[in-house]
């Protein structure tokens, strides 16, 4: 109920998911009457899948303007809280939300609980990089202003994610900063750098110091840690740049007759490029550190984007992510 596109896009995305994955069942949390009306309007190829879309009738929802404090005090009866409680009680293996980020983080922390030694969830996603590699970036907005100790936690949980999902035995981790010099950056980043350097021999990853924005895409780092303000800005800028590049390349080929011929010849390559760079395919970010799987979808997600967020949740279920992260999770100090 909290997406920019309204429930129609999310219900269509959910219908696509159960259509493409026959073993999947989904529960939709929201006003039954409104959900049933949207289900009845699904196109014929998707309508057959509605038998695997259950509806949990909840009339209240979290407004996009709500604060985390409001959600904790008054959000117990909202669709978001009901969804998270369903996951916590074992009624579902994962939860996906397109709603208010602050409320989702606060309610998920309360309903699901944190891994021992982890103070706050971190929103993380994998950014495509050179040579077919990817880099985990966290935090992406759950914690706008993080102290040094929390940045160290994010480095540990991000490294555990890279080891578990990508089988990287010794992840390369860095802190996002405005330069490589030790004097640059905020006080919390400099303090986190000091803490990580002092405990470098005890860490389950290779700490490589500071990274700048461009290093995210070079394929030379596996995890880059930052506070939520910087991470969210980097993510949104990257999505905008990727979309603009694909559009520019396509228009350049189509601008002249010779270009149109080249475009026809290069069509398979352009299609692959668009697929690899399309931000929609990377929609869905993990809330790492919880004792359960919760995926945050982009607020502006259309049906296809929400489908990819559901797929992200399915992949984490397949990896048994919280349990395996808990086994790998080692909090220094």
N, C-alpha and C positions, 0 to 999 in steps of 0.2 A: 504493500500500500504506500510505500515511501519513495518510489522511483519517480524521476522526472517525466517518464512516459506514461505513468499510470499503470493500473493492473493489467491492461490488455497485453502490453509487450512482455511482461513477466510470465503471464499464463501461456502465451504462445511459446516463449522460450522453454517453459517447463514441458509443454506438450511435445516440442521438438526433442527434448532430452529423452522422454520415455519412448518416443517413436524410434529414435536412433539406437536406444539401448534397451532391448526387450526385458532384461532382468531388473530394470530400475523401477522403483515405485516412489512417488513423491506425495508429500502432504502440503497442501496450500493453506496458509493461515490468513484469515480475513473474513469479511462479511459474506456469508454463504450466498445470499441472494445476488450480490454483485459478481461473485466468482462464477456462479452457475450461469449468469447471463453472458459472461465473457466466454465460458466454455462452449456455450451453444453457438457462438459466432465463429468458432474456429473453422478454418478451411477443411474440406473433406479429408485430405490425407492425414491431418492431425487429429480429427475428431474421433477416430477409432481408438486412440490412445487414452481417452479420458477415463477409461475403466481403471487405469493405474495412477490416476490423479485424485487422491482423497481430499476432502475439504474439512478443515477444522474451523468451525464457525466462531469468529471473534469479531466483535463490532468495533473495538477500540484499537487505535494504532498510534504510533509515535510520530508526532509532527516533525518535519525537517528543522523547525526552529527550536525544538525542545533541547534542553540542556541535559548533561549527564546526571546532574543532581535531581532534575525533575523525573527522569526515567527511573532512578533508584527509589524515589519517594512515592511516585504516583503511576509508574509504568508497569506494575505487576499484572494488570489485566489486558495489556496490549498484545497485539498479534506477535510482535517481536519477542516479548517475554514468554509467551506460550510456546513459540517455536524453540527457543533456547531451553526451556524446561523439558520439552519433548526430547531433545538431544541428551540432556543431563540425566533423564530417567530411563534412557535406553529405548525410547520409542522411535528414534531415528538415529542413523549412524553419523549424520552430518547436518549442519544447518547452513543455509545460504540467505543472505539478506542484501537488499539494495537500499536499505533505509539509513537513518541518521547514524553516522559513524560514532559519535561520542556516546550516544545511547547504547549502541550495539556493544561497544567495548566495555562500558560500565556494567551492563546487564549480563554479558557473557562472563565477565570476571566473577560476578556474584553467583550466577546460576551454575556454571561449570567448574569454577575454581581454577587455580593456577598450579602449574608444576612447582614442586617444592623448591624454594629459593628464587623463584621468578616473581617479581613484584607487579609487573603490568604486562599485558599482551603487546606484541609488536605486529603491525601489519606489514606483510612482506610479499613480494612477488619476484619472479625471475625475469630479468631484462635480457633480451637477445643481444649477443655480443659477437665479435669477429670469430672466424674459424668454427662456426657452428656451436660456440660455447654460450653460456649464459651466466649472469651475475645476479645473485640475490641481493636486493636492496631493501633495507629496513632501518627505521620505521617509516611508513608512508602516510602517517596522519593520526595514529592512535594517541601519540604523545607529542604534543607540539613543542614542548620545551623540556628536554630530558636531562637530568643530572648525570654526572660522569659514571656513577655506579650503574645506572640503567643502560647507558651505552655499552658498558662492559657486558651486561646481561645479554643485550641484543647481539653482540659479537659472538657470544657463546652459543646462543640458540640458533643464530644464522649459520654458524659453522656446523652445528648438529644437523640442520636441515640439508646443507650441501652434502654432508657425508651420507645421510640416509637416502635422500632422493636421487642424487647424482653419483653416488658411490665414490666420492672424492675422499681419499683416505686422509689427506693433509690439506684442508682448505686454506686458501690464501685470503686473508682478511685485512681490510683497511678501514680507516675512518675518513668520511667525506669532510674535506676542508677547502678553504679558499687558496691554498698553496701548500707547498711541501715544507716550508720553513717552520721550525719549531715554535717560533714566536707568533705565528698566525693562528686565527680561529678564535672561537669563543672560549671562555674560561672552562666550561664543561668539557669541550672537545680536547683542550690541552690537558686537563686533568685525566680524562679517560685514556689519552695517549700515554701519560705517565704510568697509570695503573697497569695498562697492558704491557708496556715495556718492562716494568719491574717484575712482572710475573710471567714473562715470555717463555721461560724454560718449563713452566708448569702448565701452559695452555695446550689444549688439544687441537691447535691449529697454528698456522704460521702468520704472525702479525707483521704486516709490512709497512706500518706507519700511516701517513696521510695519503689520500687519493683526491684528485680533482674530478670535476664533473665528467670530463671527457674520458677518464679512465674506466668508467662504467662499461663502455662499449668496446674496449680493446681486447677483451678476452684473456687478460692477464691476472684478473682477480675473480675470486669465487663469491665473496661476500663484501658488501660495502655498507657500513653502519653510519646512520645520521639521525638527527631528531626528526620528528614528524613534519615539521614545517618545511625543512629543506627537502626531505624525501618526497613529499607530496608535490612540491613545485617541480622537482626534477622529473617525476613521473608524468605529470600533466604536460610539461614542455616536450618530453620525449614523444608522447602520443601525438601531440600536434605536429611536431617535426616529421614523424614517420608518415602521417597522412599527407602532409604537404609534399614530401619527396615523391611519393607514389603518384600523386596528381600531376606534379611537374614533369615527371618522366613520361607519363602517358600523353600529356598534352604536347610535349616536345616531339614525340613520334608522329602525332596526328596533325601537326601544323602544316606540313607540306606533303605533296604527292609522294615524293621520294620517302618522306618520313612515314607516310601511311603504309607504303610497301614494306619498309623496314619494320613497322609496327606489326604488320601481319606475320612477317617472318619471326619476329621476336616475341610473338604473343605468348607462347608457353613460358618463356623466361620472365616476362612481365607478370604473368599470372602467379608464378612461383614467388617473385619478389613481393607482390602485393600480399600474398598469403603470409610470407615470413615477417613482413613489417606491419601488417594490419593490427592496430591496437585492440580491435575487437577480439582477436584470437587470444589475447593475453589478459582479458578481463577476468577478474576474480583474484583477490589477494587473501592470503592466509592470516588468521589471527594466531600467531605463534605464541606458545607458552601456556595455552589453556589445556585443561584436562579433557579435551574434546575437540572436534573439528568444526570450525566456523569459518566461512568464506564471505568476505565483503565484496559485493559487486559494485561496479561504478554506478553512481546515482543516475547517470544519463543513459544507461544501457538500453539498447533496443533488444528485440527478441533474440537475435543471434548472440549478442554479447552476454545476455543472461544465461543462455544455453552453455556458453563456455565457462561461466562461473560455476554452474552445476557440474560440468565436467571436471573442473579443478577440484571440487569437493569429492567427486567420485575417485579421482586419482589418489587423494589423501586417504580415503577409506581403504583403497587397494594396498597402499603402503603401510596401513595401520599406524599412521603417523604419530599421534600423541603418545602411544605406548612405546614406540621405538625411539622417539625423541627423549622420552623420560629415561630410557635406559642409557642413552648416550649423553644425557644432560649432566654436565659436571660444573657446578658453580664454584669458581675460584674464591677462596676466602670465606 
